[in-house]
Amino acid sequence: MITDWGFPDFDDHEGVHLFSDRESGLSAIIAIHSSKLGPAAGGVRFWHYADHRAAITDALRLSRGMSYKNAMANLPLGGGKGVILANQPGATVTTAQLEAFGRAVESLGGRYVTAEDVGMSEERMKVVATQTRHVSGLPVAEGGAGGDPGPITARGVYLGVKAAAKRGLGVDSMAGVRVAVQGVGSVGGGLARLLAKDGAKLVLADVNAERAKALAAELGAEAVDAADILTRDTDLFSPNALGAILTEASIPAIKARVVAGGANNQLATRADGARLHDRGILYAPDYVINAGGIINVGLEYLGQGNMAEVQGRVDKIPERLIEVWDESDRTGDPESEVADRIAQRLIGRG
């Protein structure tokens, strides 16, 4: 029996769908990890990959993370992810490609619900929505659930960072806490602004160096080269860019005592969670702390509640992190493994 199809991250996915549209030039992947709890929900990203294998691996890892994220957020949704492949760095996705992707989503008959992710926007999702109704994260009326998930994700990460600082550093206030923020886009930038209001001492970095410098000037923070942010002498490291930055090579160089941020798939491998734990670094599992966005667009798609309901659910993110940390303390297991175990039980794979 084939168990992984040559992809180590093939975790009994229900389906991995490859799409191409010659007329528009679309190449896309939709991975459905689990629909145990409901339709597989997860955003679509537009990104350039070194090769198709790297793109499939990213879709597999991200869709599994969405299964776990939705389960831990107590949403009646499964986990899936879409990837639209850019043919070169800096490319722009076209209207025709967005329409073709919408048709690809529609062909799955509601098994996958898409939303905004890296390289996408509300305007682009509106184009996708002309071809399928299985889209969330669209503009909504004031007070309604939905819309741009970035600010809600940032708020959830902020609450998780404060909980992690209290747990790992023993502080009740972020005033004076040294925080390194990697990635200052919608989520990382929103997080930095909230932490600056609390008086945290911020070090910022982004692959777009000018964006980091501008935000640093706005907040009275320090901007550093993206290659240096992880090794800065800070109390808390907050990754909010792309994933797989916590590796066998990078973890020994981390000086912070806490890692808590909004990036997906921060651990390059499962073993890296154990490496953090062995070093005594408190880790906030990414799919627990960054669930604010999917709570927002998930409730929009399901037609359940309003922004007050979204905020109430986001406020519970620290409680879920504490549940993970408490079990980690009891068992001695890494936080990442504990979170996976809880999520697997929730989707019937434990």
Secondary structure, 3 states (H helix, E strand, C coil): CCCCCCCCCCCCCCEEEEEEECCCCEEEEEEEEECCCCCEECCEEEECCCCHHHHHHHHHHHHHHHHHHHHHCCCCCEEEEEEEECCCCCCCCCHHHHHHHHHHHHHCCCCEEECECCCCCHHHHHHHCCCCCCECCCCCCCCECCCCCHHHHHHHHHHHHHHHHHHHHCCCCCCCCEEEEECCCHHHHHHHHHHHHCCCEEEEECCCHHHHHHHHHHHCCEECCCCCHHHCCCCEEEECCCCCCECCCCHHHCCCCEECCCCCCCECCHHHHHHHHHCCCEECCHHHHCCHHHHHHHHHHHCCCEHHHHHHHHCCHHHHHHHHHHHHHHHCCCHHHHHHHHHHHHCCCC
